[in-house]
Amino acid sequence: MSQITLSNLAAVVNEAKDEEIHVPKSDDFFESKTFRLLTLILYMGGVSGMGLTLAMYYFFIWDSRMPPLPIFKHTHPIG
């Protein structure tokens, strides 16, 4: 009896293997391609904007000059 059920099960699996399962599409905006594209543009703009802001800071505001080294009086060189 177990042979009959296993062969029937194998036949059902082979028959169902080629079928496509149709999933209804959602009309929700947050699952749409437009929303995904919008979030991608906002993300790329945010990352690029922060990089541009940092570059402008280093170019116009940052002072990269080193302060002069202090001169200590009354010291003796080693050696």
N, CA, C and O of each residue as an XYZ file, in Angstrom:
316
protein
N       0.816     -1.195      0.000
C       0.000      0.000      0.000
C       0.864      1.267      0.000
O       0.492      2.264     -0.618
N       2.008      1.236      0.683
C       2.860      2.410      0.695
C       3.466      2.669     -0.682
O       3.765      3.818     -1.010
N       3.655      1.629     -1.495
C       4.175      1.805     -2.845
C       3.195      2.581     -3.718
O       3.611      3.386     -4.552
N       1.914      2.349     -3.535
C       0.906      3.042     -4.343
C       0.874      4.521     -3.985
O       0.812      5.368     -4.876
N       0.914      4.839     -2.716
C       0.856      6.240     -2.326
C       2.129      6.985     -2.728
O       2.060      8.153     -3.110
N       3.295      6.323     -2.646
C       4.535      6.972     -3.041
C       4.578      7.221     -4.538
O       5.038      8.277     -4.972
N       4.108      6.271     -5.334
C       4.104      6.473     -6.781
C       3.079      7.536     -7.168
O       3.317      8.333     -8.076
N       1.944      7.547     -6.479
C       0.968      8.602     -6.749
C       1.534      9.972     -6.358
O       1.338     10.956     -7.071
N       2.220     10.027     -5.249
C       2.818     11.275     -4.803
C       3.885     11.743     -5.790
O       3.970     12.936     -6.082
N       4.689     10.832     -6.303
C       5.714     11.173     -7.291
C       5.078     11.704     -8.568
O       5.594     12.640     -9.179
N       3.953     11.104     -8.975
C       3.257     11.570    -10.182
C       2.694     12.972     -9.969
O       2.755     13.809    -10.870
N       2.148     13.231     -8.787
C       1.602     14.561     -8.486
C       2.716     15.602     -8.459
O       2.542     16.711     -8.964
N       3.863     15.249     -7.869
C       4.990     16.179     -7.801
C       5.515     16.475     -9.205
O       5.787     17.633     -9.522
N       5.664     15.453    -10.056
C       6.141     15.673    -11.419
C       5.167     16.513    -12.227
O       5.582     17.313    -13.066
N       3.890     16.340    -11.984
C       2.877     17.117    -12.708
C       2.866     18.572    -12.247
O       2.705     19.478    -13.064
N       3.035     18.800    -10.957
C       2.959     20.146    -10.411
C       4.270     20.914    -10.591
O       4.296     22.129    -10.398
N       5.350     20.231    -10.954
C       6.649     20.872    -11.069
C       6.665     21.930    -12.188
O       7.358     22.941    -12.068
N       5.929     21.711    -13.239
C       5.949     22.615    -14.377
C       4.933     23.747    -14.279
O       4.902     24.621    -15.146
N       4.113     23.748    -13.253
C       3.097     24.785    -13.131
C       3.685     26.037    -12.490
O       4.556     25.951    -11.624
N       3.204     27.195    -12.920
C       3.610     28.450    -12.313
C       2.586     28.857    -11.279
O       1.385     28.662    -11.465
N       3.060     29.414    -10.205
C       2.160     29.907     -9.174
C       1.966     31.389     -9.423
O       2.932     32.152     -9.402
N       0.749     31.804     -9.656
C       0.455     33.207     -9.939
C       0.150     33.926     -8.634
O      -0.784     33.576     -7.912
N       0.971     34.954     -8.349
C       0.792     35.762     -7.153
C       0.192     37.085     -7.596
O       0.746     37.743     -8.476
N      -0.933     37.493     -7.004
C      -1.531     38.763     -7.417
C      -0.621     39.935     -7.066
O      -0.036     39.976     -5.984
N      -0.508     40.885     -7.988
C       0.331     42.056     -7.755
C      -0.370     43.027     -6.823
O      -1.584     43.219     -6.888
N       0.425     43.632     -5.957
C      -0.113     44.587     -5.004
C      -0.119     45.979     -5.637
O       0.791     46.314     -6.396
N      -1.113     46.777     -5.340
C      -1.194     48.144     -5.826
C      -0.654     49.127     -4.792
O      -0.821     50.338     -4.939
N      -0.010     48.613     -3.751
C       0.523     49.465     -2.697
C       1.710     50.267     -3.236
O       2.577     49.715     -3.915
N       1.749     51.566     -2.933
C       2.811     52.441     -3.437
C       4.177     52.033     -2.897
O       5.176     52.137     -3.610
N       4.236     51.570     -1.647
C       5.511     51.242     -1.022
C       6.120     49.960     -1.562
O       7.256     49.635     -1.217
N       5.405     49.229     -2.391
C       5.945     48.039     -3.036
C       6.110     48.251     -4.534
O       6.380     47.299     -5.265
N       5.951     49.481     -4.999
C       6.014     49.749     -6.432
C       7.448     50.038     -6.872
O       8.322     50.336     -6.058
N       7.661     49.941     -8.181
C       8.972     50.222     -8.744
C       9.311     51.707     -8.601
O      10.478     52.066     -8.439
N       8.300     52.563     -8.660
C       8.509     54.001     -8.510
C       9.073     54.314     -7.126
O       9.997     55.118     -7.002
N       8.532     53.691     -6.101
C       9.012     53.921     -4.735
C      10.447     53.445     -4.573
O      11.261     54.123     -3.946
N      10.763     52.281     -5.136
C      12.129     51.765     -5.041
C      13.110     52.687     -5.768
O      14.211     52.931     -5.273
N      12.723     53.194     -6.924
C      13.578     54.109     -7.669
C      13.754     55.424     -6.912
O      14.854     55.975     -6.871
N      12.683     55.924     -6.318
C      12.746     57.163     -5.543
C      13.667     57.015     -4.336
O      14.474     57.904     -4.065
N      13.560     55.915     -3.614
C      14.426     55.711     -2.455
C      15.886     55.546     -2.877
O      16.786     55.990     -2.164
N      16.131     54.914     -4.029
C      17.497     54.779     -4.524
C      18.086     56.150     -4.848
O      19.232     56.430     -4.498
N      17.313     56.998     -5.509
C      17.786     58.344     -5.855
C      18.040     59.164     -4.596
O      19.041     59.876     -4.516
N      17.150     59.074     -3.612
C      17.343     59.810     -2.367
C      18.585     59.319     -1.616
O      19.333     60.124     -1.063
N      18.801     58.020     -1.596
C      19.970     57.457     -0.914
C      21.256     57.914     -1.605
O      22.182     58.385     -0.944
N      21.317     57.776     -2.928
C      22.516     58.170     -3.652
C      22.766     59.676     -3.525
O      23.911     60.112     -3.412
N      21.691     60.465     -3.544
C      21.840     61.903     -3.363
C      22.334     62.255     -1.975
O      23.141     63.171     -1.819
N      21.860     61.539     -0.964
C      22.311     61.787      0.406
C      23.775     61.445      0.604
O      24.521     62.213      1.213
N      24.186     60.305      0.098
C      25.588     59.894      0.244
C      26.493     60.840     -0.543
O      27.531     61.273     -0.041
N      26.101     61.160     -1.775
C      26.919     62.067     -2.590
C      26.935     63.470     -2.000
O      27.963     64.146     -2.035
N      25.807     63.911     -1.458
C      25.738     65.237     -0.849
C      26.630     65.349      0.366
O      27.282     66.372      0.574
N      26.664     64.295      1.174
C      27.550     64.325      2.339
C      29.015     64.315      1.908
O      29.839     64.993      2.521
N      29.345     63.568      0.878
C      30.716     63.566      0.361
C      31.096     64.928     -0.188
O      32.213     65.398      0.028
N      30.178     65.561     -0.895
C      30.445     66.892     -1.441
C      30.604     67.917     -0.317
O      31.471     68.788     -0.387
N      29.772     67.814      0.710
C      29.877     68.718      1.849
C      31.233     68.562      2.543
O      31.870     69.555      2.895
N      31.668     67.332      2.734
C      32.960     67.084      3.365
C      34.100     67.614      2.498
O      35.061     68.183      3.015
N      33.999     67.431      1.193
C      35.034     67.944      0.291
C      35.090     69.469      0.341
O      36.178     70.045      0.350
N      33.943     70.125      0.373
C      33.917     71.594      0.450
C      34.495     72.086      1.780
O      35.184     73.105      1.827
N      34.208     71.354      2.852
C      34.766     71.721      4.160
C      36.292     71.668      4.121
O      36.962     72.606      4.552
N      36.839     70.560      3.598
C      38.288     70.436      3.551
C      38.913     71.425      2.575
O      40.044     71.861      2.788
N      38.220     71.781      1.535
C      38.780     72.693      0.535
C      38.760     74.143      1.007
O      39.735     74.866      0.806
N      37.668     74.582      1.630
C      37.513     75.999      1.967
C      37.765     76.341      3.438
O      38.203     77.454      3.728
N      37.508     75.437      4.362
C      37.540     75.780      5.781
C      38.735     75.186      6.516
O      39.343     75.863      7.345
N      39.081     73.950      6.233
C      40.116     73.237      6.975
C      41.460     73.932      6.819
O      41.861     74.304      5.716
N      42.143     74.098      7.938
C      43.480     74.686      7.919
C      44.482     73.559      8.132
O      44.582     73.012      9.231
N      45.209     73.217      7.106
C      46.110     72.072      7.190
C      47.514     72.446      7.617
O      48.382     71.576      7.693
N      47.762     73.723      7.900
C      49.104     74.123      8.335
C      49.368     73.608      9.740
O      48.486     73.607     10.598
N      50.572     73.181      9.949
C      50.971     72.716     11.271
C      51.396     73.927     12.105
O      52.026     74.848     11.585
N      51.060     73.929     13.377
C      51.539     75.036     14.218
C      53.052     74.914     14.391
O      53.603     73.820     14.274
N      53.716     76.018     14.666
C      55.172     75.935     14.844
C      55.515     75.106     16.082
O      54.790     75.109     17.076
N      56.616     74.412     15.992
C      57.055     73.606     17.124
C      57.533     74.518     18.249
O      58.189     75.527     17.988
N      57.219     74.182     19.479
C      57.662     75.040     20.588
C      59.178     74.957     20.775
O      59.792     73.913     20.559
N      59.749     76.062     21.172
C      61.194     76.129     21.430
C      61.367     76.164     22.947
O      60.940     77.105     23.617
N      61.993     75.133     23.460
C      62.222     75.058     24.891
C      63.575     75.677     25.212
O      64.589     75.284     24.635
N      63.600     76.635     26.122
C      64.860     77.266     26.538
C      65.432     76.517     27.745
O      64.707     75.856     28.489
N      66.673     76.634     27.908
C      67.390     76.025     29.035
C      67.287     74.499     28.981
O      67.090     73.846     30.005
N      67.418     73.964     27.826
C      67.465     72.506     27.713
C      68.816     72.119     27.136
O      69.464     72.901     26.441
N      69.219     70.913     27.435
C      70.499     70.411     26.939
C      70.244     69.272     25.973
O      69.397     68.413     26.217
N      70.963     69.270     24.902
C      70.760     68.162     23.953
C      71.251     66.851     24.546
O      72.174     66.822     25.359
N      70.635     65.807     24.135
C      71.021     64.475     24.635
C      72.283     64.044     23.882
O      72.349     64.133     22.656
N      73.307     63.564     24.658
C      74.489     63.021     24.024
C      75.714     63.800     24.162
O      76.760     63.402     23.649
